[in-house]
């Protein structure tokens, strides 16, 4: 049986890899891969819906996810996509260049919030119990759920916006000048 204190040792490398991939995708030219983006949009929508199920436990958690997702979608639409540059590459491959500050800020906010929650509960988890003095169980914070919803909503709307922009770009290229 796995000791509760070993759980962070298993989860930490996975979290580090996820953060690395997220940060790497926020810098430099990124190829527009429509199929992957559609799959990501679907995954983000499912994860948001699953996170909303936390409202069955406490309605404030679902409100946090929904509020964060709507704020993230608005941020992607009105700021993220406007700061993104698009390029036509050689060989028919199109690229987008995301604003590194937007991706970096969202990643830092999410990692910072999750690290804070982990540090608050690490002593209690090492003892095998969650102390009531620290508040709700790990992850069951409306603020944490808002930050998670913000990140998910941002990337859902961002990838959808890139697909819409790419479709318009392809149409404008196909029309004679």
Phi, psi and omega in degrees: 000145182275130178287143180301330181287344179274346182302314178299329178292332177276322184280328184302314178296323177295318178295319179297319178295319179297318179294318178302313180296321180293317180291319179299325179284355181263357184234140174078180181291131178241129178291145177274110179246098189298319182296315179297320180294321177296319178296316179298319179300316178297317179296314179299320179296318179294317181295321176298316179297319178294321178295327178294336177295343176297343176294342175292332178276313182207119185300332180297329179292316177295321177297321178297314179297313182296314179298318178295318180295318179293320177294318178297319178296319178294319179297317179295317184290314188267342181237303186303311182289329178289333179269356180272136177256148181239142181223147171265123182264169177290148178080014177084002178272125178261152183230156168234149179240102182289155175287120185294334181291323180293309180296320179295318180294316179295318179296315179297319179297313181294312181296319178298316180293317179293323177295319178299313180297320179295317180295328178291329185254354181302314179297322181289322180290328178296329178277354178090357179227160175256117183287137180291341181293338182270000179097207184292168181297160181306134180087345182264049179242131178303324179292318177298316179294328176293317179294319177296314178298322178300313181295313181295315180296321179299308185288329174299309181290326181295311180293323176297319178295322177296319178296318178296313179298318180296319178298316177297319180298316179295320178296318181291329177287329183283334181285140178292147183282000000 
